[in-house]
Amino acid sequence: MARKISIEVDLGQRGVEKTDVAVFLDEKLIENYWDYSYNDLPNLAKELKTKYPDAELQTYCLGEDCAGKSHRWEIEI
């Protein structure tokens, strides 16, 4: 079975200036990054692909709309 890496980017109240990022390997939390730059996500993905070459990589954003409803959507990096 292929391993799965999930990067979850919490946009929170600060939008894309700074984000909180959680990295999961097979649904187990392996890293947290606080106040991480959204623009650095491609570098993080590249680092993870190098470290875990056999793993499938998925990236999701988490955020709320103006009505306070939470959303989770997949992004390509």
Buried (B, 14 or more C-beta within 10 A) or exposed (E): EEEBBBBBBBBEEEEEEEBBBBBBBEEEEEEEBEEBBBEEBEEBBEEBEEEBEEBEBBBBBBBEEEEEEEEEEEEEE
